[in-house]
Amino acid sequence: MSTTLIQPENFPAAPGHRMSSIDPYSVTHTPQSARIPQTHTSIPTAPPNSDKPVSALPAAILAGVDTLEIGLFVDFGYSWSSLREHLLDYQMSAPGREVPVKLGGQPFALQPRGRSTARFQLIGSDLTLLIADNDAPRGHFPNVRFELSSHALWSQGWIRAADRWLDWIQNLGMIDHTIITRVDLCADLLLSAPLARQELEDGMVTQAPTHQTIINTRTGVFETLVVAKNPLRLQIYDKLAEASKRGSLARWISAWGWDPRPHQQHVWRVEFQLHRAKLKKQGVATFEDLRANIGALWAYLTGTEGSGPAWFSLRTPSRNAQRTRWPLHPVWLLIQQQAGQFGAFGQLQRNVSVSADPSQRIKQMDGLLKSCAAMYGILNQEDALAMMCDEIRRRTSPEAFKQDVTARMLRFPHSSVPYVPLPRKS
């Protein structure tokens, strides 16, 4: 165990939120006056009602996804050279400075440098978009990643926010598959008194070997317990104090539907941060896996009944020498009950297979065909299909096509619905 002293101003600011219509393949410069605002905005939810009493404390006032990072394997096809040229031109037009641009009809701030393996980093009000300098994926590494902002996740709902941006990216290129690189699951609790450091340290039962406590250097008050075993990290912290330091308290009060300050109440957050290696081990590899298993994931982490041993639990010490047999702390019972807020739960579905339904990829091809037809000025469907066949034949030989399809058959299951050709025109 260790204790860390932190300065109150060390918390980063949260992004805002905006959504507009899609314009495929468009990359345009945005005037300085229309740049993406970097200030906080309130989550558009029902305003808090300070006259409405909370019947009993502790009480759960919010539960959901606070961070979501997705890797995508995208084939940009023939649009890549134009997209890359435009991004490079704007990047070089203002060396060392971010440049406002529009990509697919959405405003972004193009950063002067990429990040990690990404050549291009674009920051929008809903997400940060990272694009590698490749027209298609290389090996097992995604060539596109996006990180949804906390604001977008809470104001739109995590599934809706992710679906909207996945649909938007499909207008830029063909998504072969997705991977989840990080997800943070959390619950906010309304308390009559702050959680005490001794109470947490004495009552915690965890699979992690060590923990850390964080104390505010200005006030000397305990604010955070960190329990970590890479690639999984748990934080239990004073959300009210953290939001005040970040300047985002107004939007969290709106999300909670309650202002605890006039009532001398406290809000503490229990937050699990899971990275890809841990998610994959639990059978959560893709976005669809997460959608199907998120409730079971929360149940596994907190030890909800029927889910097996908890990764972490908080208990009330008793005379029993075995800590796992101590009664659960009332706060942790409330945390376990939030599994239903994430979805149905049971045992995690490990090694979830790839869907055998090709309809989603056919939908993507339909959208890409229409986009290419628009670029060529082709309005007739038969002519557009013939154009696509010609372009694919130029791009791939019959031998290479057969080899690629044979390799993919090892990864994709056969469709349960057979392909039935349409009658051909004579």
N, C-alpha and C positions, 0 to 999 in steps of 0.2 A: 504494500500500500504506500502511496505517496500523496503529498499535498502540494498543489500548485497555486501560486498567487497570480492573479490576472488583473490587468487594468480594465476598467469598465468600458473604455472606448474600443476594445479589441474586436467587437462584433461587427461583421460586415453589414452593409445595407441590403434590403430586399428589392428586387425589380418590380416594375409596374405591370400593366396588362393592356393589351390592345389586340383586336382581331379584325381583319378586313377580308375582301374577296380575293380569289385566286386568279392569277394571270400567268398561265404556264410559260416557262422559258424566259420570262421578261426579267432583265437585269438593267435597272436604270438608276441614274444619280438622283438623289433626293436633295432639294435645296436646303441650305443651312437652317432656314426658318422652320423647316418641317422635320427636323431631326427628332429622334426618339427621346422623349423626356426621361431623365435619370432620377426623377423624384418619386416619392412614394405616393400611391393612390389607395383609396379605401376599397376593400372588397365589397362588391355590390350585393350585399345581403340585407336582410331585414335589420333595421336599426335596433340597437339595444334598448331594453325597457327597464330602467332602473327602479320602477315601482313594482315590478314583478318579483315576489320573494322566491328564493330558492328554498324548497321545503326541508331538505336535509343535506348535511355535509358529512363526508365528502360526496361530490357529485361529478360525473363526467359531463363535460360541456362541449367536447369536440374530439373526433377520432378520424384518422384518415392517413393519406399519403402526403408527406411534406417535401420529398425529393424523388425525382424519377429521371434516370438517365438511360437512354436506349441507343444501342448500336445497330446500324442498318447496313445491309449488304445491297448496294444499289448499283445497277447498270445504267449509266447515263446515255449510252449509245452515241448516236451522232450529235446529240445536243451538247456533249461535253466540251468539244473544242471551242464552241462559241461561249459557253458559260465560263470556262476557264479564262479565255481571253479577256472577257469583260471584267472579271474579278481582278485579274492581274493589272489591267489598265487603271482601274479605280484605285487599287492598292498603291501603284507607283505614281499616281497623280498627286499624292500628298504623303511623301515618305515620312515615316515616324508618327503619323497621326491617323486616327480613325476617320473613315469616310462614310457618310450616309448614302446608302444605296437601297434600291428595291429589287427583291428577288422573288419571282413568282407573284408579284403584286403585293408583297409584304415588306414593310420598312425594316431595315437592319442598319446597324453600325458596323461596317467592315473594319476589322482591327488591322493595324500595320503588320502584325505578326500572327502566325498560327499558334497552335498549342499542341504539345505532344506530337503525335504523328500527323496531325491535320495541317495542311498548307494554308487553309482559310478558316478564319474564326469570325462569325457574324453574330452580333448580340442584338436580339430583339426584345420587345417588352414581355413576350411570353416565354421565350426560350433562348438559349445559346446554341447555335448551329456550328458544327465542326465538320469540314469537308477536306478529305485527303486529296493529294494531287494525282488522283487515279480516276479513269473513266469507269472502272469496275473494281470490285473487291479483289484483294490479293491474299490468297490463302485463307487462313482462319480469322483474319482481322477485318472488321467493318471499315468501309471507306467513308461512312457518314455517321455522325453521332449527334444526338441532340439532348439537351438538359433542360427540362421544363422548370420554369420558375415556381417557387412556392406559391406566389400569388395566383398564377394560372391554375395550379392544381386545386387550390381551395375554392376559387371563385367559379370555376367551370366544372369541377369534379375530375378526378385523375383519369378516368376512362375516356370521358368526352374530350378532355384536353389532348390526350395522346392520340385518340382517333382522328381528331381534326388535323393535327400536324402530320400524322402518317398519311392521311388522304392528300394533304397538300404536297408532300414530298413525292407521292406517286405521280404527280403531274410533271415532275422534273426527271424522273427515271424509274426504271423497273425495280421494285423492292423484291429481292429474292427471299430473304428472311431477316428476322430481327433477333437481337439478344438484349437481355437486361443487364446493364453493367452496375447499376446501383439503384436501390430503393430504400427510402426511410419511412418507416411506419411509426405513428405516434398517437398518443391520447393525452388530452389536457384535462386536469382535475381541478375543481374548485374546492378549496380547503379553508377551514376556519383558522388554521395556524400553519406556518411553513413546516415542511418536513425537516427533521433534525438530522444532522450528520451522524450522531451516535445511533439514532433509531434505524437508519439505513444500514450502517456498517454492522450493527449487532444482529439485524434480522435478515440480511441478504443470504440467499443460497444460489450459487451460480456455478456453471461449468468453466467460467473464466478463472485463470490462476491469480490474477492481480486486479486491483482497482485503484482509483485515484480520486481525491477530493479537491475541489477548486474553491478557493476563498477570495472574496473581493478585497483587494488591497486597501481600498478607500474606506470601506465600512467594517471590514473584518468579519463579515457575515458569510457563512457557508452558502454556496449557491448551486453547486453541481457535483454529482457523483458520476464518475465515468468507469464503466466496466467493459473491458475489451479483450477479445481473443481473435486476432486477425483471421478472417476478414469480416468479423461481426463486432459491432460496438454499440453499447447501450449508454445513454445519458439520461439521468433524472435530474431535472434542473428547474430553477425558478423562472418560469416563462414570463411572468409579469415584469421581473427585473430585466431580463434579457431583451424583451420587446421595447422597454423604455429606453435602454441604451442604444438600440438600433434605430430608434425613431419610428417604429412601426406599430406602436401601441394602439393607435386609433383603428387601424384595419383589423387588428386581432380582437379588440372589443366588439367591433361590428360582426366578426365571424362567430364569436362566443354568444352574441346576443345579450351580453351582460357586462356591466362595468363593476368589477369587484372592489375598486378603490374606495368609494363612499361607504362601503360596508366593512372596511378593514378585513377583507378576505384576500386569499392568495390563490394564484394559479401555478401549478407545477406540471411539467410535461415529462412523460415517459416516452423516450424516442429510441427506436432500434434502427441502426444504420447497417444495411447488408450490402456487401459487394459481390461481384459476379461469382467468385469461387464458392462462397457460402450458398448463394442462391442456386447455383448449378448442382451442388451437392444435395440440396433439398428438392431437386426436381423442377426448379423454376429457372428455365433457360431463356425462354422467349416471352414476348408480350402476352401471347395467348396463355402461356403457362401461368403467368402472374395473375391474369384475369381469373383463371380457374382456381387458383390455389391461395389467393391472398388471405382469405379467412383462416385457412389451415395453417398458413405461415405465422399469423398472429397467435393462433392457439398453441403452436409448437414453441414459440418464443416465451410465452407467458405461462404455459402449463395448464391451459384450459382443460377441463375434465374430458377424458377420452383421447387426448392428444399425445399422451406419453409424458416422460419427465420434462420439466421446464428447463429452458436454457438459463432462465433467471426467475427467481421468485423472492418476494419479501414476506417474511414471517414474523410472528410474535414469539419471542423466546419462551421456552417452557423448561421443565425439569428433564425432559427426554434428551438423552445424550445424542440422538440422531437428529440433526438439524432439519432434514427433509420431512420429519414427522411433526415438526412444530406446526401449530395452526397458522393458516394464511392471515396475513395482516389485512384489515378491512380495506385499505387502499388497494392492495393487490387483488382482492376479490373483485373490486370494481374494474380494475384493469382487465382482468380475464373476461369480464362480461362484455367488453367492447369488441370481441371477436365477431359478433354478429353484425357490427357496423361495417366490417370489411366484406362480408359475404358469408355464404354457407361454409362450414368448416367440418373437417374430419381428419383422417390421416392424409398427410401430404402425398400427392400422386407423383412418385419418383419416376424418373426416366420417361417423361411424357413424350409420346411419339409425334412426329410431324403429321399434320392433318392430311388426310387422303382426298380432301375436297379441293378440286382445282378452280372452283368458281371465283375465288378472290384473285388469283393470278390472271384469269380470263378477264375479269373486270379491269385489272391494271392494263392489260394489253389493249382492251377496247379504248381506254382513255389515251394511251400512248399513240394508238393508230389515228385517233381524231386529232391529236396535237400535231403529229407529223403531216397529216393531210392538210391541216390549216397552214402549216409552214410552206407546203408545196402548192397551196391554192387548189386542192382537189376537193370537189364537192360530192362526186359520185362514189358511193360505197364500193362498188366493184373495182373501180379504178384505184381507189385507195388500197384495197386488199392486194391488187396486182402490184402496186408500187411497193408495198411492204414485202411481198414475196421476192420481188426483184432485188431489193436492198439486202435482204437476208441472204439470198444466194450469192451476192457479191461479197458479203462479209464472211460467210462460212461455207466451206466445201462440204459435199455430202459425206465424205469420210470423217472430217472433223466433227460434223453434226452428230454422226452416229457414235463417235467416241465420247463426246460430251454427254449425250443422252444416256449412254450406258453407264457412265460414271455417276450421274445423278440418280439413276435407278436404285443405287445402293443406299441413297439418303432419303428418297421420297417413296412412300408406299404407293401401290397401285390404287387408282380411283375405284371406289365401289360402284360407281355409275359409269358404264361403258360409253365411249364416244360413238355417236350415231351421226354419220354424214348427212348433210342436207341434200335434197335432190339437186343435181346439177342442171343448169340451163343448157339446152341443146344449141 
